[in-house]
Amino acid sequence: MSDADEHGYFGQFGGRFVPEVLVQPLQELEAAMHAAFADESFWSRYGQLLRDYVGRPSPLFVADRLSSSAGGATIVLKREDCNHTGAHKINNTIGQGLLALRMRKTRMIAETGAGQHGVATATTGALLGIPVEVYIGAEDARRQSLNVYLMKLLGATVRVVESGSRTLKDATSEAFRDWAASAGSTFYCIGSVVGAHPYPSLVKRFARVIGDEARAQCQERLGRLPDHVVACVGGGSNAIGIFAAFLGDSQTKLWGVEAAGRGLDSPAENAASLLRGTIGVLHGARTMVLQDGGGQVSATRSIAAGLDYPAVGPEHAHLQASGRVTYVGVDDRQALDAFSELARQEGIVPALESAHAIAHACDLARARPRDEVILVSCSGRGDKDAARFALGEPH
Ligand SMILES: *Cc1c(COP(=O)(O)O)cnc(C)c1O
């Protein structure tokens, strides 16, 4: 149940819906992925970089004051915000960077919306000595000017895309076009458990360090597994990463939190692909997509730029259909409340994306006894969001 079949399907979701020119590059990637995964020296280099460069293992923190103020069960944070670059994305980009080196690719490309994946890829390029080019829509480049600056500082070339709505989907189209013309020399680094097979499996394998560590830390520190695991879902990588270790623990309830934006019942005002989407194909996979009746991808909105994506990784669509994971929505206002609540109660400023998960954890905690444990993926830190608000952006 917890891995793709040989054609890249999770139940009825996933697959490889791409133009003919991309089939061979994806097959080459798949073969290289399997060879790397079977090679101990690959994992030992990966583990060494996660330790010495990212700072892993990330801490497990029992949030006593937050738990008391929520008034019930014990909330425990998996601190991905402590990683170098401030979020979980670096776990994935370093893995893909090492795979690029192994495949003797001389160039890495990525697309980015919020800029976080662009920064993680640029960081990895600097670390491993691989030239990086990042596609970003002109509208996103304007909104995420700090991340554009960082990518350039890290030595990446930033390609600003002026076509279409000048956002993530246009940047993605340009990155696909680039890869179709350059796959012999170029590695395409995807930032979440989305896209054509084998990307959802590839990214999941690098994200699952979050859950593997957290499961062992819970057993060691609390002497037990958590009753609940909560994570926010944009494309779904931090969530799959933490869920993966608990899928077989039927007594542990899993919760994915989508961005309800200004409300689940206002079309184009949320990014809740699982709660409000329908089955479709986007970015090479069959999954749940926010789209209109004619299959046009809808506009989305969330205060958390990293959750503002009109689809979701295919494995989440499957985990929803099978009932193993329950998906809920948290809106902008609830996320902002959790953002300041965690800052005040624990001295931790979470990313607004992560604040969606914190908000749902507090809701769960309220109605439950102290001896129940709620593990939350704190996927990143909120300096980027605090800076936006300090500069006068309304919130
Ligand atoms: C990008 C991002 C997310 C959303 O991505 P997933 O693939 O859904 O994990 C969540 N939190 C933070 C801090 C991010 O930067």
The ligand as a Tripos MOL2 file, in Angstrom:
@<TRIPOS>MOLECULE
LIG
   15    15     1     0     0
SMALL
NO_CHARGES

@<TRIPOS>ATOM
      1 C1          7.5590   24.1060    0.4920 C.3       1 LIG1
      2 C2          7.1280   24.0170    1.8920 C.ar      1 LIG1
      3 C3          6.0040   23.2560    2.2740 C.ar      1 LIG1
      4 C4          5.1210   22.5510    1.2790 C.3       1 LIG1
      5 O1          5.7440   21.5400    0.5570 O.3       1 LIG1
      6 P1          5.4210   19.9990    0.7730 P.3       1 LIG1
      7 O2          6.0150   19.3450   -0.4070 O.co2     1 LIG1
      8 O3          3.9300   19.8660    0.8440 O.co2     1 LIG1
      9 O4          6.0650   19.5930    2.0510 O.co2     1 LIG1
     10 C5          5.7000   23.1510    3.6230 C.ar      1 LIG1
     11 N1          6.4330   23.7850    4.5550 N.ar      1 LIG1
     12 C6          7.5080   24.5310    4.2350 C.ar      1 LIG1
     13 C7          8.2680   25.1970    5.3250 C.3       1 LIG1
     14 C8          7.8920   24.6740    2.8970 C.ar      1 LIG1
     15 O5          8.9570   25.4250    2.5900 O.3       1 LIG1
@<TRIPOS>BOND
     1     1     2 1
     2     2     3 ar
     3     2    14 ar
     4     3     4 1
     5     3    10 ar
     6     4     5 1
     7     5     6 1
     8     6     7 2
     9     6     8 1
    10     6     9 1
    11    10    11 ar
    12    11    12 ar
    13    12    13 1
    14    12    14 ar
    15    14    15 1
@<TRIPOS>SUBSTRUCTURE
     1 LIG1         1 GROUP 0 **** ****
